[in-house]
Amino acid sequence: MKTLLKSFYFAVQGIAAAFQSERNFRIHVTAAIIVIAAGLFFNISLIEWIVILLLIGGMLALELVNTAIERIADAVSKEFHPLLKTAKDAAAGAVLVYAAVSVVIGFIIFAPKIIEVFS
Ligand SMILES: Nc1ncnc2c1ncn2[C@@H]1O[C@H](COP(=O)(O)OP(=O)(O)OP(=O)(O)O)[C@@H](O)[C@H]1O
């Protein structure tokens, strides 16, 4: 039980450290808060909430993994290495793919509701 609590504590420490050091992580948290506020404002359906929460959780989790890969790469070497470049670029690419898909899905969910409000 003590080990489980410790693991949880270290995981929370990891999230807090990423929040403090990673500008992109803070941007994603801010975007998540805005999307949740929009969801409440437009009274989105249960299935839409599930999709939105999966996207938000996935995005934040992926950003944390990206941070982990960046830190490991920096620990391996600060010198230029083509494999470190590939690793960092691939991790950044994963975040970009997920962010782009999230924006498209967000548009599909919210665009009709925004149009309805302004028409
Ligand atoms: N040691 C290295 N060897 C080769 N290329 C590197 C190395 N470190 C960084 N790069 C290249 O520079 C890019 C930016 O690296 P950096 O570590 O600044 O990541 P970042 O995404 O800007 O990090 P952060 O989100 O913390 O600002 C990487 O995507 C990679 O292409």
The ligand as an SDF file (V2000), in Angstrom:
LIG
                    3D

 31 33  0  0  0  0  0  0  0  0999 V2000
   21.1010   16.1030  -28.8210 N   0  0  0  0  0  0  0  0  0  0  0  0
   20.4890   16.3640  -29.9760 C   0  0  0  0  0  0  0  0  0  0  0  0
   20.9090   15.7920  -31.1090 N   0  0  0  0  0  0  0  0  0  0  0  0
   20.2870   16.0520  -32.2920 C   0  0  0  0  0  0  0  0  0  0  0  0
   19.2300   16.8690  -32.4320 N   0  0  0  0  0  0  0  0  0  0  0  0
   18.7290   17.4610  -31.3270 C   0  0  0  0  0  0  0  0  0  0  0  0
   19.3200   17.2430  -30.0430 C   0  0  0  0  0  0  0  0  0  0  0  0
   18.6180   17.9710  -29.1280 N   0  0  0  0  0  0  0  0  0  0  0  0
   17.6510   18.5770  -29.8120 C   0  0  0  0  0  0  0  0  0  0  0  0
   17.7030   18.2890  -31.1260 N   0  0  0  0  0  0  0  0  0  0  0  0
   16.8070   18.8020  -32.1890 C   0  0  0  0  0  0  0  0  0  0  0  0
   16.2590   20.0450  -31.7870 O   0  0  0  0  0  0  0  0  0  0  0  0
   14.8430   19.9510  -31.6750 C   0  0  0  0  0  0  0  0  0  0  0  0
   14.3890   20.7220  -30.4660 C   0  0  0  0  0  0  0  0  0  0  0  0
   14.9600   20.1190  -29.3240 O   0  0  0  0  0  0  0  0  0  0  0  0
   14.5870   20.5580  -27.8650 P   0  0  0  0  0  0  0  0  0  0  0  0
   15.2800   19.7000  -26.8870 O   0  0  0  0  0  0  0  0  0  0  0  0
   14.7830   22.0260  -27.7250 O   0  0  0  0  0  0  0  0  0  0  0  0
   13.0670   20.1640  -27.8820 O   0  0  0  0  0  0  0  0  0  0  0  0
   11.8440   21.0900  -27.7060 P   0  0  0  0  0  0  0  0  0  0  0  0
   10.7020   20.3910  -28.3860 O   0  0  0  0  0  0  0  0  0  0  0  0
   12.1460   22.4790  -28.1650 O   0  0  0  0  0  0  0  0  0  0  0  0
   11.7660   21.0150  -26.1370 O   0  0  0  0  0  0  0  0  0  0  0  0
   10.8580   21.8920  -25.2030 P   0  0  0  0  0  0  0  0  0  0  0  0
    9.4550   21.4170  -25.4560 O   0  0  0  0  0  0  0  0  0  0  0  0
   11.3870   21.5460  -23.8330 O   0  0  0  0  0  0  0  0  0  0  0  0
   11.0910   23.3440  -25.5970 O   0  0  0  0  0  0  0  0  0  0  0  0
   14.5340   18.4550  -31.5850 C   0  0  0  0  0  0  0  0  0  0  0  0
   13.2610   18.1490  -32.0800 O   0  0  0  0  0  0  0  0  0  0  0  0
   15.6490   17.8820  -32.4620 C   0  0  0  0  0  0  0  0  0  0  0  0
   15.3060   17.9940  -33.8300 O   0  0  0  0  0  0  0  0  0  0  0  0
  1  2  1  0
  2  3  1  0
  2  7  2  0
  3  4  2  0
  4  5  1  0
  5  6  2  0
  6  7  1  0
  6 10  1  0
  7  8  1  0
  8  9  2  0
  9 10  1  0
 10 11  1  0
 11 12  1  0
 11 30  1  0
 12 13  1  0
 13 14  1  0
 13 28  1  0
 14 15  1  0
 15 16  1  0
 16 17  2  0
 16 18  1  0
 16 19  1  0
 19 20  1  0
 20 21  2  0
 20 22  1  0
 20 23  1  0
 23 24  1  0
 24 25  2  0
 24 26  1  0
 24 27  1  0
 28 29  1  0
 28 30  1  0
 30 31  1  0
M  END
$$$$
